[in-house]
Amino acid sequence: MVANGQEVRAELPCSIERFLLAQHLLPRSVVVEHNGLAVAPSEFSRRQVQAGDRLEIIKIVAGG
């Protein structure tokens, strides 16, 4: 699978949530696009990632 333009090894199929945790990312600290479609955080545990899928993951940063 490809995440942010890079080939990433992962145990597939798996949920987006499981993938994020395996990458040491907190699910509530990112915005995810799966195969070109935005995914609501409430869907992370149900949406399955398959071989050949593409994820774009953007970390949310708070500032002031």
C-alpha positions as CSV (number, residue, x, y, z in Angstrom):
1,M,0.0,0.0,0.0
2,V,1.0,3.6,-0.4
3,A,0.8,6.2,2.3
4,N,1.8,9.8,1.6
5,G,3.4,8.8,-1.7
6,Q,5.6,6.2,-0.1
7,E,5.3,2.4,-0.3
8,V,4.5,1.2,3.3
9,R,4.6,-2.4,4.5
10,A,1.5,-3.3,6.6
11,E,-0.5,-6.4,7.6
12,L,-3.4,-6.1,5.2
13,P,-6.3,-6.0,5.2
14,C,-6.6,-3.9,8.3
15,S,-8.6,-1.0,9.6
16,I,-7.4,2.6,9.1
17,E,-7.3,2.8,12.9
18,R,-5.0,-0.3,13.2
19,F,-2.8,1.1,10.4
20,L,-2.4,4.5,12.1
21,L,-1.5,2.9,15.4
22,A,1.0,0.6,13.8
23,Q,2.6,3.8,12.3
24,H,2.7,5.4,15.9
25,L,0.0,7.9,14.9
26,L,-2.9,8.7,17.2
27,P,-6.1,8.4,15.2
28,R,-7.6,11.6,16.6
29,S,-4.5,13.6,15.7
30,V,-4.7,13.1,11.9
31,V,-6.9,13.7,8.9
32,V,-7.1,10.8,6.4
33,E,-7.9,10.5,2.8
34,H,-8.5,6.9,1.5
35,N,-8.2,6.4,-2.2
36,G,-9.0,10.0,-2.8
37,L,-12.0,10.3,-0.4
38,A,-11.9,12.0,3.0
39,V,-12.6,9.6,5.9
40,A,-14.4,10.8,9.1
41,P,-12.5,9.8,12.3
42,S,-15.6,7.8,13.4
43,E,-15.1,5.6,10.3
44,F,-11.4,4.7,11.0
45,S,-12.2,1.5,12.9
46,R,-14.6,0.3,10.2
47,R,-12.9,1.3,7.0
48,Q,-10.6,-1.4,5.7
49,V,-7.3,-0.8,3.9
50,Q,-6.4,-3.3,1.2
51,A,-3.3,-4.0,-0.9
52,G,-3.0,-1.4,-3.6
53,D,-4.9,1.3,-1.6
54,R,-3.6,4.8,-1.1
55,L,-3.7,6.9,2.0
56,E,-2.9,10.5,2.5
57,I,-2.4,11.3,6.2
58,I,-2.0,14.8,7.5
59,K,-1.1,15.5,11.1
60,I,-3.2,18.1,12.9
61,V,-1.1,20.7,14.7
62,A,-2.5,23.1,17.2
63,G,-1.0,26.5,17.4
64,G,-1.5,29.9,18.8
